Amino acid sequence: MPLYEYSCPECHERCELLVRSASEKPACPKCGSVRLEKLLSVPAAHVGGSNLPMYDGPPGGGCGLPQCGQGGCQGMM
Ligand SMILES: [Zn+2]
């Protein structure tokens, strides 16, 4: 039986589960979610993960400078 490693997007639990068939939906042993992401067995870098902190730039669309505040300098540019 193949042993797969899964990551749970709900509680970020990582677990190894036996999956007997492709149609079998493994559930998270911690929270019971079936929305598990199958991890590749290749020890790849953690790129493309959904739990990486995203930085969308400074709030308000400003330039990022502390004196800019909430994008107040945009009108001067
Ligand atoms: Zn979970």
N, CA, C, O and the ligand as a Tripos MOL2 file, in Angstrom:
@<TRIPOS>MOLECULE
protein
  309   307    78     0     0
PROTEIN
NO_CHARGES

@<TRIPOS>ATOM
      1 N           0.8590   -1.1960    0.0000 N.3       1 MET1
      2 CA          0.0000    0.0000    0.0000 C.3       1 MET1
      3 C           0.8930    1.2430    0.0000 C.2       1 MET1
      4 O           1.8640    1.3360    0.7500 O.2       1 MET1
      5 N           0.5430    2.1620   -0.8380 N.am      2 PRO2
      6 CA          1.3700    3.3700   -0.8890 C.3       2 PRO2
      7 C           1.1630    4.2540    0.3290 C.2       2 PRO2
      8 O           0.0550    4.4160    0.8400 O.2       2 PRO2
      9 N           2.2520    4.8030    0.7590 N.am      3 LEU3
     10 CA          2.2090    5.7140    1.8980 C.3       3 LEU3
     11 C           2.4890    7.1220    1.3840 C.2       3 LEU3
     12 O           3.5400    7.3950    0.8040 O.2       3 LEU3
     13 N           1.5450    7.9850    1.6070 N.am      4 TYR4
     14 CA          1.7070    9.3480    1.1310 C.3       4 TYR4
     15 C           1.8080   10.3000    2.3140 C.2       4 TYR4
     16 O           1.2870   10.0430    3.4000 O.2       4 TYR4
     17 N           2.4850   11.3850    2.0690 N.am      5 GLU5
     18 CA          2.5540   12.4210    3.0910 C.3       5 GLU5
     19 C           1.5870   13.5290    2.6970 C.2       5 GLU5
     20 O           1.5630   13.9790    1.5510 O.2       5 GLU5
     21 N           0.8060   13.9500    3.6530 N.am      6 TYR6
     22 CA         -0.1930   14.9710    3.4050 C.3       6 TYR6
     23 C           0.0210   16.1610    4.3180 C.2       6 TYR6
     24 O           0.5730   16.0570    5.4140 O.2       6 TYR6
     25 N          -0.4400   17.2950    3.8190 N.am      7 SER7
     26 CA         -0.4340   18.5010    4.6280 C.3       7 SER7
     27 C          -1.8640   19.0100    4.7020 C.2       7 SER7
     28 O          -2.5510   19.1110    3.6860 O.2       7 SER7
     29 N          -2.3020   19.3270    5.8990 N.am      8 CYS8
     30 CA         -3.6710   19.7830    6.0770 C.3       8 CYS8
     31 C          -3.7170   21.3140    6.0090 C.2       8 CYS8
     32 O          -3.0690   21.9810    6.8150 O.2       8 CYS8
     33 N          -4.4690   21.8770    5.0660 N.am      9 PRO9
     34 CA         -4.5560   23.3350    4.9810 C.3       9 PRO9
     35 C          -5.3690   23.9480    6.1100 C.2       9 PRO9
     36 O          -5.3160   25.1580    6.3300 O.2       9 PRO9
     37 N          -6.1120   23.1270    6.8160 N.am     10 GLU10
     38 CA         -6.9600   23.6560    7.8860 C.3      10 GLU10
     39 C          -6.1610   23.8980    9.1640 C.2      10 GLU10
     40 O          -6.2470   24.9650    9.7710 O.2      10 GLU10
     41 N          -5.3930   22.9050    9.5570 N.am     11 CYS11
     42 CA         -4.6690   23.0260   10.8260 C.3      11 CYS11
     43 C          -3.1660   22.9050   10.6360 C.2      11 CYS11
     44 O          -2.4100   22.9210   11.6070 O.2      11 CYS11
     45 N          -2.7300   22.7840    9.3820 N.am     12 HIS12
     46 CA         -1.3040   22.7210    9.0420 C.3      12 HIS12
     47 C          -0.6210   21.5060    9.6550 C.2      12 HIS12
     48 O           0.5830   21.5100    9.9100 O.2      12 HIS12
     49 N          -1.4090   20.4770    9.8820 N.am     13 GLU13
     50 CA         -0.8340   19.2250   10.3650 C.3      13 GLU13
     51 C          -0.2260   18.4760    9.1880 C.2      13 GLU13
     52 O          -0.7980   18.4340    8.0990 O.2      13 GLU13
     53 N           0.9220   17.8960    9.4160 N.am     14 ARG14
     54 CA          1.5190   17.0500    8.3940 C.3      14 ARG14
     55 C           1.4790   15.6140    8.8710 C.2      14 ARG14
     56 O           1.8270   15.3180   10.0140 O.2      14 ARG14
     57 N           1.0530   14.7270    7.9940 N.am     15 CYS15
     58 CA          0.9060   13.3490    8.4210 C.3      15 CYS15
     59 C           1.1420   12.4220    7.2420 C.2      15 CYS15
     60 O           1.0130   12.8140    6.0830 O.2      15 CYS15
     61 N           1.4890   11.1910    7.5620 N.am     16 GLU16
     62 CA          1.6360   10.1730    6.5380 C.3      16 GLU16
     63 C           0.4590    9.2280    6.6390 C.2      16 GLU16
     64 O           0.1550    8.7020    7.7100 O.2      16 GLU16
     65 N          -0.2040    9.0190    5.5050 N.am     17 LEU17
     66 CA         -1.3980    8.1900    5.5070 C.3      17 LEU17
     67 C          -1.3060    7.1310    4.4250 C.2      17 LEU17
     68 O          -0.7570    7.3570    3.3470 O.2      17 LEU17
     69 N          -1.8500    5.9880    4.7360 N.am     18 LEU18
     70 CA         -1.9480    4.9280    3.7420 C.3      18 LEU18
     71 C          -3.1820    5.1590    2.8870 C.2      18 LEU18
     72 O          -4.2820    5.3670    3.4000 O.2      18 LEU18
     73 N          -2.9870    5.1180    1.5950 N.am     19 VAL19
     74 CA         -4.1100    5.2970    0.6890 C.3      19 VAL19
     75 C          -4.1920    4.0530   -0.1930 C.2      19 VAL19
     76 O          -3.3000    3.7570   -0.9880 O.2      19 VAL19
     77 N          -5.2920    3.3470   -0.0160 N.am     20 ARG20
     78 CA         -5.4030    2.0690   -0.7190 C.3      20 ARG20
     79 C          -5.8610    2.2250   -2.1540 C.2      20 ARG20
     80 O          -5.5370    1.3960   -3.0050 O.2      20 ARG20
     81 N          -6.6070    3.2750   -2.4300 N.am     21 SER21
     82 CA         -7.0490    3.4840   -3.8020 C.3      21 SER21
     83 C          -7.0690    4.9740   -4.0880 C.2      21 SER21
     84 O          -7.0840    5.8010   -3.1770 O.2      21 SER21
     85 N          -7.0680    5.2930   -5.3650 N.am     22 ALA22
     86 CA         -7.0050    6.7020   -5.7580 C.3      22 ALA22
     87 C          -8.2800    7.4370   -5.3780 C.2      22 ALA22
     88 O          -8.2860    8.6580   -5.2220 O.2      22 ALA22
     89 N          -9.3580    6.6770   -5.2330 N.am     23 SER23
     90 CA        -10.6350    7.3150   -4.9360 C.3      23 SER23
     91 C         -10.8310    7.5140   -3.4390 C.2      23 SER23
     92 O         -11.7740    8.1740   -3.0010 O.2      23 SER23
     93 N          -9.9280    6.9360   -2.6700 N.am     24 GLU24
     94 CA        -10.0670    7.0580   -1.2270 C.3      24 GLU24
     95 C          -9.6390    8.4420   -0.7750 C.2      24 GLU24
     96 O          -8.5710    8.9310   -1.1450 O.2      24 GLU24
     97 N         -10.4800    9.0590    0.0220 N.am     25 LYS25
     98 CA        -10.1780   10.3990    0.5030 C.3      25 LYS25
     99 C          -9.6360   10.3090    1.9250 C.2      25 LYS25
    100 O         -10.3780    9.9940    2.8550 O.2      25 LYS25
    101 N          -8.3640   10.5800    2.0920 N.am     26 PRO26
    102 CA         -7.7990   10.5620    3.4450 C.3      26 PRO26
    103 C          -8.2700   11.7700    4.2350 C.2      26 PRO26
    104 O          -8.4870   12.8490    3.6840 O.2      26 PRO26
    105 N          -8.4200   11.5720    5.5010 N.am     27 ALA27
    106 CA         -8.8590   12.6620    6.3640 C.3      27 ALA27
    107 C          -7.7560   13.0050    7.3460 C.2      27 ALA27
    108 O          -6.9710   12.1520    7.7600 O.2      27 ALA27
    109 N          -7.7210   14.2540    7.6980 N.am     28 CYS28
    110 CA         -6.7270   14.7240    8.6520 C.3      28 CYS28
    111 C          -6.9780   14.0810   10.0100 C.2      28 CYS28
    112 O          -8.0930   14.1530   10.5280 O.2      28 CYS28
    113 N          -5.9680   13.4560   10.5910 N.am     29 PRO29
    114 CA         -6.1610   12.8110   11.9020 C.3      29 PRO29
    115 C          -6.3590   13.8170   13.0300 C.2      29 PRO29
    116 O          -6.7690   13.4600   14.1350 O.2      29 PRO29
    117 N          -6.0660   15.0660   12.7360 N.am     30 LYS30
    118 CA         -6.1510   16.0740   13.7910 C.3      30 LYS30
    119 C          -7.4980   16.7750   13.7890 C.2      30 LYS30
    120 O          -8.1470   16.9010   14.8280 O.2      30 LYS30
    121 N          -7.9210   17.2410   12.5880 N.am     31 CYS31
    122 CA         -9.1590   18.0140   12.5440 C.3      31 CYS31
    123 C         -10.2260   17.3520   11.6820 C.2      31 CYS31
    124 O         -11.3700   17.8070   11.6560 O.2      31 CYS31
    125 N          -9.8640   16.2810   10.9770 N.am     32 GLY32
    126 CA        -10.8640   15.5480   10.2200 C.3      32 GLY32
    127 C         -11.1440   16.1020    8.8440 C.2      32 GLY32
    128 O         -12.0340   15.6140    8.1480 O.2      32 GLY32
    129 N         -10.4000   17.1140    8.4400 N.am     33 SER33
    130 CA        -10.6330   17.6910    7.1260 C.3      33 SER33
    131 C         -10.2000   16.7260    6.0280 C.2      33 SER33
    132 O          -9.2040   16.0170    6.1670 O.2      33 SER33
    133 N         -10.9560   16.7100    4.9440 N.am     34 VAL34
    134 CA        -10.5770   15.8540    3.8170 C.3      34 VAL34
    135 C          -9.9330   16.6730    2.7020 C.2      34 VAL34
    136 O          -9.6600   16.1580    1.6180 O.2      34 VAL34
    137 N          -9.7000   17.9290    2.9760 N.am     35 ARG35
    138 CA         -9.0650   18.7760    1.9680 C.3      35 ARG35
    139 C          -7.5480   18.7380    2.1180 C.2      35 ARG35
    140 O          -6.8900   19.7780    2.1440 O.2      35 ARG35
    141 N          -7.0160   17.5580    2.2130 N.am     36 LEU36
    142 CA         -5.5820   17.4370    2.4240 C.3      36 LEU36
    143 C          -4.8350   17.6320    1.1120 C.2      36 LEU36
    144 O          -5.3100   17.2500    0.0420 O.2      36 LEU36
    145 N          -3.6850   18.2210    1.2190 N.am     37 GLU37
    146 CA         -2.8230   18.3770    0.0600 C.3      37 GLU37
    147 C          -1.7800   17.2730    0.0930 C.2      37 GLU37
    148 O          -1.0550   17.1060    1.0730 O.2      37 GLU37
    149 N          -1.7240   16.5210   -1.0070 N.am     38 LYS38
    150 CA         -0.7290   15.4660   -1.0690 C.3      38 LYS38
    151 C           0.6340   16.0900   -1.3450 C.2      38 LYS38
    152 O           0.8050   16.8630   -2.2880 O.2      38 LYS38
    153 N           1.5800   15.7410   -0.5150 N.am     39 LEU39
    154 CA          2.9240   16.2810   -0.6980 C.3      39 LEU39
    155 C           3.7230   15.3260   -1.5690 C.2      39 LEU39
    156 O           3.6100   14.1050   -1.4600 O.2      39 LEU39
    157 N           4.5130   15.9060   -2.4150 N.am     40 LEU40
    158 CA          5.3740   15.0760   -3.2380 C.3      40 LEU40
    159 C           6.4490   14.4540   -2.3740 C.2      40 LEU40
    160 O           6.9190   15.0560   -1.4090 O.2      40 LEU40
    161 N           6.8300   13.2460   -2.7310 N.am     41 SER41
    162 CA          7.8380   12.5550   -1.9300 C.3      41 SER41
    163 C           9.2280   13.1320   -2.1620 C.2      41 SER41
    164 O          10.1740   12.8430   -1.4300 O.2      41 SER41
    165 N           9.3250   13.9540   -3.1980 N.am     42 VAL42
    166 CA         10.6050   14.6110   -3.4560 C.3      42 VAL42
    167 C          10.8330   15.6780   -2.3910 C.2      42 VAL42
    168 O           9.9480   16.4940   -2.1340 O.2      42 VAL42
    169 N          11.9900   15.6780   -1.7830 N.am     43 PRO43
    170 CA         12.2590   16.7000   -0.7580 C.3      43 PRO43
    171 C          12.5110   18.0680   -1.3830 C.2      43 PRO43
    172 O          13.6060   18.6240   -1.2990 O.2      43 PRO43
    173 N          11.4800   18.5810   -2.0000 N.am     44 ALA44
    174 CA         11.6080   19.8610   -2.6790 C.3      44 ALA44
    175 C          11.4830   21.0020   -1.6840 C.2      44 ALA44
    176 O          11.0540   20.8240   -0.5450 O.2      44 ALA44
    177 N          11.8660   22.1540   -2.1450 N.am     45 ALA45
    178 CA         11.7340   23.3330   -1.2950 C.3      45 ALA45
    179 C          10.2610   23.6620   -1.1210 C.2      45 ALA45
    180 O           9.4110   23.2390   -1.9040 O.2      45 ALA45
    181 N           9.9880   24.4150   -0.0950 N.am     46 HIS46
    182 CA          8.6040   24.7550    0.1980 C.3      46 HIS46
    183 C           8.1560   25.9490   -0.6300 C.2      46 HIS46
    184 O           7.8010   27.0030   -0.1020 O.2      46 HIS46
    185 N           8.1820   25.7560   -1.9250 N.am     47 VAL47
    186 CA          7.7170   26.8230   -2.8080 C.3      47 VAL47
    187 C           6.3110   26.4840   -3.2820 C.2      47 VAL47
    188 O           5.9620   25.3140   -3.4420 O.2      47 VAL47
    189 N           5.5330   27.4930   -3.4990 N.am     48 GLY48
    190 CA          4.1790   27.2740   -3.9740 C.3      48 GLY48
    191 C           3.2170   26.8740   -2.8830 C.2      48 GLY48
    192 O           2.0560   26.5700   -3.1550 O.2      48 GLY48
    193 N           3.6870   26.8700   -1.6530 N.am     49 GLY49
    194 CA          2.8000   26.5110   -0.5610 C.3      49 GLY49
    195 C           1.7810   27.5990   -0.3010 C.2      49 GLY49
    196 O           1.9940   28.7620   -0.6420 O.2      49 GLY49
    197 N           0.6890   27.2170    0.2970 N.am     50 SER50
    198 CA         -0.3640   28.1930    0.5440 C.3      50 SER50
    199 C          -0.1950   28.8550    1.9080 C.2      50 SER50
    200 O          -0.9360   29.7780    2.2470 O.2      50 SER50
    201 N           0.7620   28.3950    2.6790 N.am     51 ASN51
    202 CA          0.8920   28.9430    4.0230 C.3      51 ASN51
    203 C           2.0760   29.8950    4.1550 C.2      51 ASN51
    204 O           2.5110   30.2310    5.2560 O.2      51 ASN51
    205 N           2.5800   30.3140    3.0050 N.am     52 LEU52
    206 CA          3.6520   31.2960    3.0660 C.3      52 LEU52
    207 C           3.0530   32.6660    3.3420 C.2      52 LEU52
    208 O           1.9990   33.0100    2.8070 O.2      52 LEU52
    209 N           3.7190   33.4340    4.1680 N.am     53 PRO53
    210 CA          3.1960   34.7850    4.4260 C.3      53 PRO53
    211 C           3.3260   35.6400    3.1740 C.2      53 PRO53
    212 O           4.3950   35.7490    2.5740 O.2      53 PRO53
    213 N           2.2320   36.2270    2.8100 N.am     54 MET54
    214 CA          2.2270   37.0430    1.6090 C.3      54 MET54
    215 C           2.4010   38.5080    1.9950 C.2      54 MET54
    216 O           1.7730   39.0080    2.9290 O.2      54 MET54
    217 N           3.2590   39.1660    1.2590 N.am     55 TYR55
    218 CA          3.4390   40.5870    1.4970 C.3      55 TYR55
    219 C           2.9310   41.3480    0.2860 C.2      55 TYR55
    220 O           3.4970   41.2460   -0.8020 O.2      55 TYR55
    221 N           1.8850   42.0940    0.4710 N.am     56 ASP56
    222 CA          1.2420   42.7800   -0.6480 C.3      56 ASP56
    223 C           1.6280   44.2480   -0.7030 C.2      56 ASP56
    224 O           0.9230   45.0560   -1.3090 O.2      56 ASP56
    225 N           2.7120   44.5870   -0.0920 N.am     57 GLY57
    226 CA          3.1300   45.9740   -0.1170 C.3      57 GLY57
    227 C           2.5180   46.7310    1.0330 C.2      57 GLY57
    228 O           1.7640   46.1700    1.8290 O.2      57 GLY57
    229 N           2.8330   47.9790    1.1180 N.am     58 PRO58
    230 CA          2.3290   48.7880    2.2280 C.3      58 PRO58
    231 C           0.8170   48.9630    2.1410 C.2      58 PRO58
    232 O           0.2610   48.9960    1.0430 O.2      58 PRO58
    233 N           0.1540   49.0740    3.2740 N.am     59 PRO59
    234 CA         -1.3030   49.2440    3.2550 C.3      59 PRO59
    235 C          -1.6920   50.6050    2.6890 C.2      59 PRO59
    236 O          -1.0020   51.6040    2.8930 O.2      59 PRO59
    237 N          -2.7800   50.6170    1.9940 N.am     60 GLY60
    238 CA         -3.2750   51.8770    1.4640 C.3      60 GLY60
    239 C          -2.6780   52.2500    0.1290 C.2      60 GLY60
    240 O          -3.0650   53.2620   -0.4550 O.2      60 GLY60
    241 N          -1.7410   51.4590   -0.3720 N.am     61 GLY61
    242 CA         -1.1860   51.7390   -1.6840 C.3      61 GLY61
    243 C          -0.1780   52.8600   -1.6770 C.2      61 GLY61
    244 O           0.1020   53.4380   -2.7270 O.2      61 GLY61
    245 N           0.3730   53.1830   -0.5290 N.am     62 GLY62
    246 CA          1.3710   54.2470   -0.4570 C.3      62 GLY62
    247 C           2.7170   53.7600   -0.9450 C.2      62 GLY62
    248 O           2.8380   52.6610   -1.4840 O.2      62 GLY62
    249 N           3.7160   54.5840   -0.7510 N.am     63 CYS63
    250 CA          5.0430   54.2490   -1.2510 C.3      63 CYS63
    251 C           5.8250   53.4100   -0.2600 C.2      63 CYS63
    252 O           6.9010   52.9200   -0.6010 O.2      63 CYS63
    253 N           5.3250   53.2250    0.9560 N.am     64 GLY64
    254 CA          6.0030   52.4100    1.9310 C.3      64 GLY64
    255 C           6.8060   53.2010    2.9310 C.2      64 GLY64
    256 O           7.2000   52.6550    3.9610 O.2      64 GLY64
    257 N           7.0630   54.4490    2.6720 N.am     65 LEU65
    258 CA          7.7990   55.2660    3.6290 C.3      65 LEU65
    259 C           6.9190   55.5810    4.8300 C.2      65 LEU65
    260 O           5.7100   55.7590    4.6810 O.2      65 LEU65
    261 N           7.5120   55.6510    6.0230 N.am     66 PRO66
    262 CA          6.7100   55.9200    7.2320 C.3      66 PRO66
    263 C           5.9870   57.2530    7.1370 C.2      66 PRO66
    264 O           4.8620   57.3820    7.6200 O.2      66 PRO66
    265 N           6.6140   58.2390    6.5250 N.am     67 GLN67
    266 CA          5.9770   59.5550    6.4340 C.3      67 GLN67
    267 C           4.8780   59.5900    5.3880 C.2      67 GLN67
    268 O           4.1150   60.5530    5.3060 O.2      67 GLN67
    269 N           4.8020   58.5440    4.5960 N.am     68 CYS68
    270 CA          3.7830   58.5100    3.5460 C.3      68 CYS68
    271 C           2.4190   58.2500    4.1480 C.2      68 CYS68
    272 O           1.4150   58.7730    3.6640 O.2      68 CYS68
    273 N           2.3710   57.4420    5.2060 N.am     69 GLY69
    274 CA          1.0870   57.1390    5.8030 C.3      69 GLY69
    275 C           0.2490   56.2650    4.8840 C.2      69 GLY69
    276 O           0.7490   55.2890    4.3250 O.2      69 GLY69
    277 N          -1.0010   56.6060    4.7290 N.am     70 GLN70
    278 CA         -1.9050   55.7960    3.9110 C.3      70 GLN70
    279 C          -1.9060   56.2610    2.4540 C.2      70 GLN70
    280 O          -2.9640   56.5240    1.8810 O.2      70 GLN70
    281 N          -0.7450   56.3560    1.8740 N.am     71 GLY71
    282 CA         -0.6920   56.7040    0.4650 C.3      71 GLY71
    283 C          -0.8430   58.1800    0.2130 C.2      71 GLY71
    284 O          -1.2180   58.5910   -0.8850 O.2      71 GLY71
    285 N          -0.5520   58.9900    1.2260 N.am     72 GLY72
    286 CA         -0.7650   60.4200    1.0950 C.3      72 GLY72
    287 C           0.1770   61.0900    0.1250 C.2      72 GLY72
    288 O          -0.1150   62.1780   -0.3710 O.2      72 GLY72
    289 N           1.3310   60.4460   -0.1630 N.am     73 CYS73
    290 CA          2.3080   61.0900   -1.0260 C.3      73 CYS73
    291 C           2.0260   60.8560   -2.4880 C.2      73 CYS73
    292 O           2.7210   61.3830   -3.3580 O.2      73 CYS73
    293 N           0.9950   60.0580   -2.7620 N.am     74 GLN74
    294 CA          0.7320   59.7270   -4.1640 C.3      74 GLN74
    295 C           0.3480   60.9750   -4.9580 C.2      74 GLN74
    296 O           0.6750   61.0820   -6.1400 O.2      74 GLN74
    297 N          -0.3430   61.9160   -4.3140 N.am     75 GLY75
    298 CA         -0.7670   63.0940   -5.0330 C.3      75 GLY75
    299 C           0.3710   64.0390   -5.3530 C.2      75 GLY75
    300 O           0.2320   64.9330   -6.1880 O.2      75 GLY75
    301 N           1.5000   63.8370   -4.6850 N.am     76 MET76
    302 CA          2.6300   64.7310   -4.9170 C.3      76 MET76
    303 C           3.5750   64.1870   -5.9770 C.2      76 MET76
    304 O           4.5550   64.8350   -6.3440 O.2      76 MET76
    305 N           3.2780   63.0140   -6.4540 N.am     77 MET77
    306 CA          4.2000   62.4090   -7.4180 C.3      77 MET77
    307 C           3.6970   62.5820   -8.8340 C.2      77 MET77
    308 O           4.3470   62.1340   -9.7790 O.2      77 MET77
    309 ZN         -6.2380   19.1530    9.8900 Zn       78 ZN78
@<TRIPOS>BOND
     1     1     2 1
     2     2     3 1
     3     3     4 2
     4     3     5 am
     5     5     6 1
     6     6     7 1
     7     7     8 2
     8     7     9 am
     9     9    10 1
    10    10    11 1
    11    11    12 2
    12    11    13 am
    13    13    14 1
    14    14    15 1
    15    15    16 2
    16    15    17 am
    17    17    18 1
    18    18    19 1
    19    19    20 2
    20    19    21 am
    21    21    22 1
    22    22    23 1
    23    23    24 2
    24    23    25 am
    25    25    26 1
    26    26    27 1
    27    27    28 2
    28    27    29 am
    29    29    30 1
    30    30    31 1
    31    31    32 2
    32    31    33 am
    33    33    34 1
    34    34    35 1
    35    35    36 2
    36    35    37 am
    37    37    38 1
    38    38    39 1
    39    39    40 2
    40    39    41 am
    41    41    42 1
    42    42    43 1
    43    43    44 2
    44    43    45 am
    45    45    46 1
    46    46    47 1
    47    47    48 2
    48    47    49 am
    49    49    50 1
    50    50    51 1
    51    51    52 2
    52    51    53 am
    53    53    54 1
    54    54    55 1
    55    55    56 2
    56    55    57 am
    57    57    58 1
    58    58    59 1
    59    59    60 2
    60    59    61 am
    61    61    62 1
    62    62    63 1
    63    63    64 2
    64    63    65 am
    65    65    66 1
    66    66    67 1
    67    67    68 2
    68    67    69 am
    69    69    70 1
    70    70    71 1
    71    71    72 2
    72    71    73 am
    73    73    74 1
    74    74    75 1
    75    75    76 2
    76    75    77 am
    77    77    78 1
    78    78    79 1
    79    79    80 2
    80    79    81 am
    81    81    82 1
    82    82    83 1
    83    83    84 2
    84    83    85 am
    85    85    86 1
    86    86    87 1
    87    87    88 2
    88    87    89 am
    89    89    90 1
    90    90    91 1
    91    91    92 2
    92    91    93 am
    93    93    94 1
    94    94    95 1
    95    95    96 2
    96    95    97 am
    97    97    98 1
    98    98    99 1
    99    99   100 2
   100    99   101 am
   101   101   102 1
   102   102   103 1
   103   103   104 2
   104   103   105 am
   105   105   106 1
   106   106   107 1
   107   107   108 2
   108   107   109 am
   109   109   110 1
   110   110   111 1
   111   111   112 2
   112   111   113 am
   113   113   114 1
   114   114   115 1
   115   115   116 2
   116   115   117 am
   117   117   118 1
   118   118   119 1
   119   119   120 2
   120   119   121 am
   121   121   122 1
   122   122   123 1
   123   123   124 2
   124   123   125 am
   125   125   126 1
   126   126   127 1
   127   127   128 2
   128   127   129 am
   129   129   130 1
   130   130   131 1
   131   131   132 2
   132   131   133 am
   133   133   134 1
   134   134   135 1
   135   135   136 2
   136   135   137 am
   137   137   138 1
   138   138   139 1
   139   139   140 2
   140   139   141 am
   141   141   142 1
   142   142   143 1
   143   143   144 2
   144   143   145 am
   145   145   146 1
   146   146   147 1
   147   147   148 2
   148   147   149 am
   149   149   150 1
   150   150   151 1
   151   151   152 2
   152   151   153 am
   153   153   154 1
   154   154   155 1
   155   155   156 2
   156   155   157 am
   157   157   158 1
   158   158   159 1
   159   159   160 2
   160   159   161 am
   161   161   162 1
   162   162   163 1
   163   163   164 2
   164   163   165 am
   165   165   166 1
   166   166   167 1
   167   167   168 2
   168   167   169 am
   169   169   170 1
   170   170   171 1
   171   171   172 2
   172   171   173 am
   173   173   174 1
   174   174   175 1
   175   175   176 2
   176   175   177 am
   177   177   178 1
   178   178   179 1
   179   179   180 2
   180   179   181 am
   181   181   182 1
   182   182   183 1
   183   183   184 2
   184   183   185 am
   185   185   186 1
   186   186   187 1
   187   187   188 2
   188   187   189 am
   189   189   190 1
   190   190   191 1
   191   191   192 2
   192   191   193 am
   193   193   194 1
   194   194   195 1
   195   195   196 2
   196   195   197 am
   197   197   198 1
   198   198   199 1
   199   199   200 2
   200   199   201 am
   201   201   202 1
   202   202   203 1
   203   203   204 2
   204   203   205 am
   205   205   206 1
   206   206   207 1
   207   207   208 2
   208   207   209 am
   209   209   210 1
   210   210   211 1
   211   211   212 2
   212   211   213 am
   213   213   214 1
   214   214   215 1
   215   215   216 2
   216   215   217 am
   217   217   218 1
   218   218   219 1
   219   219   220 2
   220   219   221 am
   221   221   222 1
   222   222   223 1
   223   223   224 2
   224   223   225 am
   225   225   226 1
   226   226   227 1
   227   227   228 2
   228   227   229 am
   229   229   230 1
   230   230   231 1
   231   231   232 2
   232   231   233 am
   233   233   234 1
   234   234   235 1
   235   235   236 2
   236   235   237 am
   237   237   238 1
   238   238   239 1
   239   239   240 2
   240   239   241 am
   241   241   242 1
   242   242   243 1
   243   243   244 2
   244   243   245 am
   245   245   246 1
   246   246   247 1
   247   247   248 2
   248   247   249 am
   249   249   250 1
   250   250   251 1
   251   251   252 2
   252   251   253 am
   253   253   254 1
   254   254   255 1
   255   255   256 2
   256   255   257 am
   257   257   258 1
   258   258   259 1
   259   259   260 2
   260   259   261 am
   261   261   262 1
   262   262   263 1
   263   263   264 2
   264   263   265 am
   265   265   266 1
   266   266   267 1
   267   267   268 2
   268   267   269 am
   269   269   270 1
   270   270   271 1
   271   271   272 2
   272   271   273 am
   273   273   274 1
   274   274   275 1
   275   275   276 2
   276   275   277 am
   277   277   278 1
   278   278   279 1
   279   279   280 2
   280   279   281 am
   281   281   282 1
   282   282   283 1
   283   283   284 2
   284   283   285 am
   285   285   286 1
   286   286   287 1
   287   287   288 2
   288   287   289 am
   289   289   290 1
   290   290   291 1
   291   291   292 2
   292   291   293 am
   293   293   294 1
   294   294   295 1
   295   295   296 2
   296   295   297 am
   297   297   298 1
   298   298   299 1
   299   299   300 2
   300   299   301 am
   301   301   302 1
   302   302   303 1
   303   303   304 2
   304   303   305 am
   305   305   306 1
   306   306   307 1
   307   307   308 2
@<TRIPOS>SUBSTRUCTURE
     1 MET1         2 RESIDUE 1 A MET
     2 PRO2         6 RESIDUE 1 A PRO
     3 LEU3        10 RESIDUE 1 A LEU
     4 TYR4        14 RESIDUE 1 A TYR
     5 GLU5        18 RESIDUE 1 A GLU
     6 TYR6        22 RESIDUE 1 A TYR
     7 SER7        26 RESIDUE 1 A SER
     8 CYS8        30 RESIDUE 1 A CYS
     9 PRO9        34 RESIDUE 1 A PRO
    10 GLU10       38 RESIDUE 1 A GLU
    11 CYS11       42 RESIDUE 1 A CYS
    12 HIS12       46 RESIDUE 1 A HIS
    13 GLU13       50 RESIDUE 1 A GLU
    14 ARG14       54 RESIDUE 1 A ARG
    15 CYS15       58 RESIDUE 1 A CYS
    16 GLU16       62 RESIDUE 1 A GLU
    17 LEU17       66 RESIDUE 1 A LEU
    18 LEU18       70 RESIDUE 1 A LEU
    19 VAL19       74 RESIDUE 1 A VAL
    20 ARG20       78 RESIDUE 1 A ARG
    21 SER21       82 RESIDUE 1 A SER
    22 ALA22       86 RESIDUE 1 A ALA
    23 SER23       90 RESIDUE 1 A SER
    24 GLU24       94 RESIDUE 1 A GLU
    25 LYS25       98 RESIDUE 1 A LYS
    26 PRO26      102 RESIDUE 1 A PRO
    27 ALA27      106 RESIDUE 1 A ALA
    28 CYS28      110 RESIDUE 1 A CYS
    29 PRO29      114 RESIDUE 1 A PRO
    30 LYS30      118 RESIDUE 1 A LYS
    31 CYS31      122 RESIDUE 1 A CYS
    32 GLY32      126 RESIDUE 1 A GLY
    33 SER33      130 RESIDUE 1 A SER
    34 VAL34      134 RESIDUE 1 A VAL
    35 ARG35      138 RESIDUE 1 A ARG
    36 LEU36      142 RESIDUE 1 A LEU
    37 GLU37      146 RESIDUE 1 A GLU
    38 LYS38      150 RESIDUE 1 A LYS
    39 LEU39      154 RESIDUE 1 A LEU
    40 LEU40      158 RESIDUE 1 A LEU
    41 SER41      162 RESIDUE 1 A SER
    42 VAL42      166 RESIDUE 1 A VAL
    43 PRO43      170 RESIDUE 1 A PRO
    44 ALA44      174 RESIDUE 1 A ALA
    45 ALA45      178 RESIDUE 1 A ALA
    46 HIS46      182 RESIDUE 1 A HIS
    47 VAL47      186 RESIDUE 1 A VAL
    48 GLY48      190 RESIDUE 1 A GLY
    49 GLY49      194 RESIDUE 1 A GLY
    50 SER50      198 RESIDUE 1 A SER
    51 ASN51      202 RESIDUE 1 A ASN
    52 LEU52      206 RESIDUE 1 A LEU
    53 PRO53      210 RESIDUE 1 A PRO
    54 MET54      214 RESIDUE 1 A MET
    55 TYR55      218 RESIDUE 1 A TYR
    56 ASP56      222 RESIDUE 1 A ASP
    57 GLY57      226 RESIDUE 1 A GLY
    58 PRO58      230 RESIDUE 1 A PRO
    59 PRO59      234 RESIDUE 1 A PRO
    60 GLY60      238 RESIDUE 1 A GLY
    61 GLY61      242 RESIDUE 1 A GLY
    62 GLY62      246 RESIDUE 1 A GLY
    63 CYS63      250 RESIDUE 1 A CYS
    64 GLY64      254 RESIDUE 1 A GLY
    65 LEU65      258 RESIDUE 1 A LEU
    66 PRO66      262 RESIDUE 1 A PRO
    67 GLN67      266 RESIDUE 1 A GLN
    68 CYS68      270 RESIDUE 1 A CYS
    69 GLY69      274 RESIDUE 1 A GLY
    70 GLN70      278 RESIDUE 1 A GLN
    71 GLY71      282 RESIDUE 1 A GLY
    72 GLY72      286 RESIDUE 1 A GLY
    73 CYS73      290 RESIDUE 1 A CYS
    74 GLN74      294 RESIDUE 1 A GLN
    75 GLY75      298 RESIDUE 1 A GLY
    76 MET76      302 RESIDUE 1 A MET
    77 MET77      306 RESIDUE 1 A MET
    78 ZN78       309 GROUP 0 **** ****
